[in-house]
Amino acid sequence: MRIGLLTEGGYPYVSGDARLWCDRLVHGLAQHEFDVYALSRSRHQEDEGWIPLPRNVRRVRTASLWMAEDDEVALGRRARRRFTECFGELAAVLCGAPGASPGGAAGASGTSGAARGISGSASGAAGGAPTSEADRFANALYGLAELAREEGGLTGALRSEAAVRTLERACRAPGAHRTAREARVPDLLTVAAHLERALRPLSLDWYEDDGLGAVDLCHAASGGTAALPGLLARHFTGVPLMVTEYGVRLRTHYLTAPDAPPAVRSLLAAFQGRLAAEAYRQAEVVTAGNTHARRWQERCGAEREKLRTVYPGMNARPFAEVGESPDCADPDTLVWVGRVEPAKDLVSLLHAFAEVRKQSPRTRLRIVGPPAGPEGAAYLGHCRTLAAQLFPDEAEGPHAAGDNPVSFEETGGPELPALADAYASGAVTVLSSVVEGFPVGLVEAMLCGRATVSTDVGAVVEVIGGTGLVVPPRNPRALAEACVALLRDPERRARLGAAARARALELFTVEQNIEAFHGIYLEIVSRAPVRRALLDGAGEPLPFAVPAEAHVSVRWTAASPDLAARSGPGWAASRPVRATTPLPAPEGAR
């Protein structure tokens, strides 16, 4: 099978989102071929280069989201009109304004695919009924895509003053939302710039038969802009699409830029929401990394029948030695591991530890992890100061760093063996976050067989599954009581740690992750129609030219004579490459 892996700001670059699980997926499915189509986010990311790629990665094509070169495409009068109509309809949907016609701007433009709507999508305008906003957005989006394909790109048009004026007219139109009507010129310029970057894949040449049109399946490694090439490949060539989100991009958008003007936040949120809904609608399968993300996807328009939960796969080997030696821990040490930032709420952890020390004076707290950027570095300094204030007597003297019961270790991104040693040093692992997606550090502690105390945020309860203690976030007293309970009960710690390790090995390993995706790939391809007909010498279609075995990653050959003599006519699988020819008929058969 040939997979088109679509990424944004991640694989195959050294740094970025989804890099690790994509790398494990590609290595784990060595029987399949991968074409990687990557969108980069910064010059720094491109300068860092790629990680080593396995042999089954056939090609890598990249495009930049941080810099756009002028495509030097001069639209003619008719093309400019089509662009204004399609972009104006898209902007009207974002502003909540009514469309110009029941068929939307794309229908008025006369473009073939846009006027017909989306194949396989929900029904649009029929019998004069008003078109839904989802269909209006889709028609406008694919109308822009067809125009970009015909003209050779739309980068210049999306960056033009005409685009800003079109957006302004949509915001000022009757029926537009109040926040959109209040947009000022700087707000319009900001939104137009964001839309140009998000729609940059429209101008790429990835969708021909020698590009994404040649793959059997497009797998978007995240939602948002990464899924847009998959939508266009499906629209132009019928390639089935699959979307995976370990962190829902729409939720991430809501949590970023909190200080942006209301008009900017409203319009960009509307765009991201419409794009996510269209990706969910067109995808054959939508996978989430946990139930928390899955609920987000369902509320954003994903059909429940399409949703699957595929947990992230962790490499359990670096933690095996620690996990199989649970007695090596210091019974009086609490451990926190992660990237230091305000969302981890180490302030509450330090206050909780002060309560723990009152009941267990010998207890120590080990905080392991680097700061997350400048904000994390400032927060780390604040936590160091707070620790010195909470334990002043123990922080005095010539050996203050060693005498203080709280230790901070800035490892700068430790390798996995160092992480295993950190978990091994403590009897209880603590998670104190107020915001958390999928808690990777919690799974690592579980693989190490450690009892855990965690705050009830994100997917924590789903991951723990009863193998650890869970307390409300921002509640130092509850956090302290749970830690003391486990520190005083070694038998309970041992039971919880063993159960946690068993659960992690069952649900959160690389092997189960790869097996889940492999099964979904086969399921999607088995339902996908054959998109390329094979012809004979006279130009007539060959019946049965693409048999069912064409979707199986083996080559079928005749069995050996001695096997045939014992078992009759049969077939044996040889090396794992995709079958491309029909099975020969038995002798005498028509």
N, C-alpha and C positions, 0 to 999 in steps of 0.2 A: 504494500500500500504506500502511496505517496502523500505525505501530509504537508500542507502549507501552514507553518507555525508563524503566527502574527504577534509581534510584541511591540510595546511602546516603552522606551526608556529602560530596557532590561536586556535579556539574552539577545545576542551572544556577547554583549559588552561585559567588561570585567565588573563594573558596578551597575546597580540599578535594580528595579523591581523585578520579581519573578525569575531572576537569573538562576537561582539555585534549583528550584523545582523543575524548570525547563531543562536544565542541563541533566538532571537525573532522569527525566522523562526520555530525552533523546538517547542517552546512553542505555537506559533500560529496555527500550524498544528497538534494539539493533536490527531486528528483522524488517523494519519499515524504513523507508527513505523520507528525509525531511528537507524541505525547502524553507529557509528562514527569511521572513520579510520583517525587517526591524526598523522602527522609527526611533531616532535618537533625540535626546532632550537638551544636550549641551555640547559645547566644544570639548570641555573637560572629559566628558564621557567618551567621546570619539577618540580623543588623544590617548586615553588609557588603553584602548585596543580591545581585542576579543579574548575570551577564554579559549583554551585548546578545544577544537571541535572534533567529534568522532567521525569515522569514515562514512557513516550513513547520512551525514549532512551533505547533500549534493550541491547546494548553492546557498549563498547568503546575499540578499539584496537589501540595501539600506537607503534611508531617506532622512532628512533632517527636519525636525519640528522647531528648532531654535533659530534657523537662518533660512531665508527663502531668497533664491536668486531670481532676478527678473526673467520671466519666461519669454519676454519679447513677443508675446502674442497680441496682435492688434485685431480686436474683434470688429467685424463689419457691422453695418447698421442692423441687419436682422439678428445677428448674434447678440449684439448689445441689448436689443429688445427682449430676446429670450432670457438673457441673464437678469435683466431688471425684473421681469415677470417672475422667474423662479426664485431669485434671491428675495424679492419683495414678498412672495408668498411664504417663504420660510421665516422671514422676519415677522410677518403678520401673525403666524402661529405662535412665535415666541412672545409676542406682545399681547396675545389674546384677542387680536382684531379679527373681524370676519373676513373671509376670502372674497376675491373679486367675482368669483363664479362658482357654481356647484362643483365643477371639476377642478377648481384650484388654478393657480397660475400655470402649472405645468400643462394642464389640459388646454389652456388658452394658447400656449406657445406652439402647439402642434407637434412637439417632439414625440416620436413613436412610443418609446418605452414609458416615458413619464405620463403621457396621455392615457395609456392603458392601465396605469397603476402598477402594482407590485404583484408578480406571480406568486401565488400561494399565500398571500396575505389575507387579512380580514377583508370582507367585502366593503367596497367604497360606495360611491354614489351610484344608485341604481334606480331607474324609473324616476329620475329627477329628485331623489332624496338628497338632503345635504350630506356632503362628504365629512367624515369625522376628522378631527384635528390630527389624529395619527396618520390617516391617509393623505391629508394635505401636506404634512411634513414630509412623508415619504415621497410623494409625487414631486415636491419641490427639490428634495435632495437628489433623487435620481435624474430629474431634469437637468440640474447643474452638472451631474456626473456625465450625462450624455453630451452636454455641450462641451465640457472639458475634453472629452474623448475626441469629439469632432474637430475642435479648434486647436488641440495640442496643449491645453492647460488653461487654468483660470486664476493663477496666482496674481497676475497683474490686475485683473478685474476685481478680485476680492479685496485688494489693497487700494483700490481707486477711490476717489472722492465720490464717484457715482454710487458705490456700495454704501458709504456712510450716509449719503443723502437718502438712499432707498430705506436704510434702517431708520432714519429720522422720520420719514413719512409714515412708516409702519407704527412708530411710537406715538405719533401725533394723530393717528387715524381714529375716527369715532369707534368706541367700543374697546379700545386698548386699555390694559390695566393701568391703574393709577400710578404705580411705580414706574411703568414704562413711559407714561406721559410726562413724568417729572424728570426724565433723563436730560442732562445738560450735554453740551458739546463734548467736554472731556469724557463723560460717561460713554457717549456714542463712539468716540474714537477708541476707547478701551475695549468695548464690546466688539467692535468691528475687527480689531487686531486679534482678539481671542478667537473669533469665528474664522478668520483667515488661517490661523495656525491649525485649528481643529479640522478644517476642511481641506487642508493641504493634500491629503491622500487622493482627493478627486483628480488632481493634475498628474498623478504618477502613471507610468506606463507598465503597471504590474498586471494588467487584467487581460492580456492577450493569450492566445493558445500556447505560446512558449513561456508564459508566466504562471499566474495563479489559475489560468484556464486549463493547465495540464495536471493539476493535482486532483486527488480523489476526495480530499476533505480539507477545509480551512479550519484551523483551531486557533481562535483568538485567546492569547494567554492573559488577557484582561479585558474589561469592558471599555467604554469610551472610544477614543480615537483608534485604539488598536483593533477594534472590531470593524471599523469603517472599511478597510480594504476587503474584509470578508463579505460585508454586505454588497460591495460593488462587484466582487467576483461572483457572488450568487446572482446578482441582477443581470450581469452581462453574459455569463457562461453557465449558470445553473449549478455551480459547485456548492455542495452542502456546507453549512456553517455550524460550528460548535463554539460556545463561549464559556470560558472558565474565569471565575472571579474568586480569589482568596481574600481580597478586600474590595468591597463594592465601590467602584469608582465614583458613582453618584454620591454615596455617603461621604467619601473623601472630599468631594467638591464642596459639600455643605459645611465641612469642618475647616476648610481653608479660607484664607482672605476674609476673616470676620470683620475687618475694618473697611472693606470696600463699600462704596456708595450703594444704597438700596437698589437703584436701577440696574447697576452692573451685576449685583448678586442675583437679582430676579431674572434678568434676561439670560445670563449664563447658566443659571440653574434650570431654566426652561429648556435651553438647548441640550444640556447634558441629559435631562430627563427624557426628552423626546428621542435623542439618539440611543439611550439605553433601552427604551421601550421598543424601538424599531429593531435593535439587535436581538432582544429577547423574542420578538415576534417572528423574525426570520430564521432564527437558529433552530436546528433540529433538536439539540440538547443544550441545556444551560446547567453548568455545574457550579456549586458553591463549596467553599472550604469548610463550612460549618452551618448549623441551623440558623444562627444569628444572621449570617450573610444571606442565607436562603430566604428568610422572611423579608429582608430588604428587597431582594429580587422579585419576590411575589408581589409585594406592595407597589413595585415600580412597573408592573405589567407583565411579568413572566408567567406563563401558564403553568399551573401546578404539574400537569402531566409531563412537561418538558424538564422539570427540575430534578437534579440528582445531587447528592452530597458526596463529595470525594475529599476526604481529609488530606491535608498536606503530608507528604512522606518525609519522615526523618530517618537519617542514617543512624541505626542503633549500634553499630559496631564500636565507635569510640567510647560508648558508655557501658559496654558489656562487662568489662572488668570491674567497674565500680558497682554496677547493678547486681553482679553475682557475688559481691563481697559486702553485704550490708553492715557488717560489724566494724568497718574501718572508720566510721564517722566519730567525730568528737561529740559526745552526748550533751555538751553544754554550749554548742555553737549553732546560731541561726545564720542562714546564708540567703542573700539576695543576689541574683545574677540578671544582668540586662544592660540596656543602654540608658544612661542617666538622662532624664528629661522630666519636665514638670508633670506630665501625664502619669508617670510612675509613682508619684506621691510619696517620695521618700521622707518627706516631712512627717506625715502621719506614721510612717514606720519608725522613725526615730522617737517620736513621742510614745508609741506603743512599746518600744524597747525600754524606755525609761520605766514604764510600769512593770515590764518583765523583770528588770533588775531589782525592783523592790521585793519581789517574791523569790527570785532565783539570782542572788548576787553574783554567782560565778559565771553567768551566761555572757557570751560575747556575740557580737553581730559583725558579720563580714559582708561588705558591699563590694561586689565585683562587677566591673563593666566600665566602658569608656563613655565620655559625655557625647551626646548627640548634637554636634554642631556648637555654634557660639552660645545659643540659648541653653543647651545642656551644660556647657562649661560654667556659665554663670550660676545655674541651678546647683551644680556640684559644689561650687564655692560656698553657696548659701547653706547647703547641707553640712559641709565641714564646720562652718561657724556654729550652726545649731548644735552639732554633736559636742563641740567644745563647751558650749553654754550648758547643755544638759548634764554633762559629766565633768564639771570644772576641777574637782579635786583629783580625779584620775588623769586629767590631761596636763597636770603641772609636772615640773621637774625636767631634768636633762633627757629623760627617755619618754617624753610625752607620747610620741607616736606609738610606741610599743605598749604603753600602760593603758591607753584609752581602750575601753571595751568595744569601741566601734572602729573598724578599719576600712579605709577606702583604697581600692586597688584600681588604678587606671591602666588597664592592660593594652588599650589601643586596638581592640579587636583580637582577642585571643583565639588560637586555633582550638579545634575540638578537644584534643587531649587536655589542654589547660582548663577548658570548661568542665570536663569530667572531674578533674582534680578539685575544682572549686566546689562542685556539688558534693564531692566525697568528703570535704572538710567539715560539713555540718550535719547535724542530726535532722534538722527541719529546714525546708526551703520555703521562703516567704515571697508572696507576690502581693503588692500593695497598690496596684494601679487603680486609677479612676476611669481610664479609657483603655480598652484592650480589644484587639480583633481576635486572631487566633493566637493563644499564648504559647509561643514556641518554647520559651524558657521553662514553662510548666511541664511540657512534654519531655524536655531534656531531664528535668528532675525526676519525672516518673520513670524514664528509662534507667535512671541511676538507682531506682528503688528507694527513693526518699519520700517520707511523709511530707505533706505540703499544707500550708495555710494560705488561702487566697481570698481576694475580694471578689464579690459577685458582680463581675463586669464582663461584657462581650461574651465569648464562648467558653468562659472558665468552667461553669457548671457542666456544660456538655462534655468538655474534655475530662474533667475530674471524674464524673460519673459515680460519685459516692466513695472514692478512694482517698479523699482528703477533706479537710475542714474548710468551709467557706463562710465568710463574714461580710457584712455590708461595707461598701467603700467609705472612706473618710470617717472611720470609727476606730480610733486608736485603742480604746478600751476593749472592744470586742476582739480586735486583732491580738492584743496582749493576752487576753484570757485564753484564746485558742492556742497560742504558742506555748503558754505555761502548761496547758492541759497535755500537750504532746511531749513537752520536755520532761514532765513528771511520770510519764507512762511509756517506758521503753517497749513493752510488749505490744501496745497499741500502735506505736510507731512502726514496729516491724511488720505487723499485719497490714497496715495501710500502705507501707512501702512496697511490700510484695504484690498486693493487689494492684497498685498503681503501675508497677512494671509490667505485670501481665496484661493490663488493659492497653498500655502504650504499645506493646509488642503486637497486640492483636489488631489495633485500629490505626496506628499512626506511623507505620514504617514505609520505607520507600517501596518495598515489594507490593504492599497492598495498593498503594497509589498507582503504580505502573499497571498492575493487573486491572484495576478499575478503568483506567483510560483505554487500555487495550480492548476491553470488552465493549466500551462505548464506541470506539472507532469501528469495530466490526459491525455493531448494530446499525450505525448510521449508514455505512457503505452498503450493507445488505438491503437497505430500504431505498437507496438512491437509484434513480433511473440511469440507464446507460446514456451518456451524453454524446458519444462519438460513434457514428455508424460506420461499419466496415463495408467496402464495396468490392465487387469482383472486377475482372478485367473489362467487362462491358458497362461498368458503372452502376450495376444493379446491387441492391443491398443483399448481403450474405445472411441467410437465415441461420440462427444459432451461432453467429460469428463470435459472440461474447458470452460464453457459457457461465454458469454460476461459479465455476472454479476460478474465473478471472478475478474474483474478489478475495481469493484465498492466497496467502503469501507463501505458496509452494509451487514448484513445477512438477507436473504429473508426467511420468514416463512409464513405458511398458514394463511389466514385471519380468523377472528373470525366467528363463525357460524351465528350470527345475521347480520354481514356485508355481508357474503356470501349470506344470504337469500335476502338481499336488492339489492345487486349489482352483484350477480353471482360469479363465481370463481374469486378469486383475491389474491393478495399478499400484505403483509404489512412489512415494514422495522422495524427491532428491533434494538438492541444496535449496535453501530458503530464498528463492527469488520469485517475483510475481509471475503467474501464468499469463501468457499473452496470446496463446493460440488455442483453438478449440480442441477437444479430445478427438482423436481419430476413432471412427466408427469401427466396430468389430467387423471382421471379414464376412461378406455376404449380406450385410445390412445396407439399407438404402439411406 
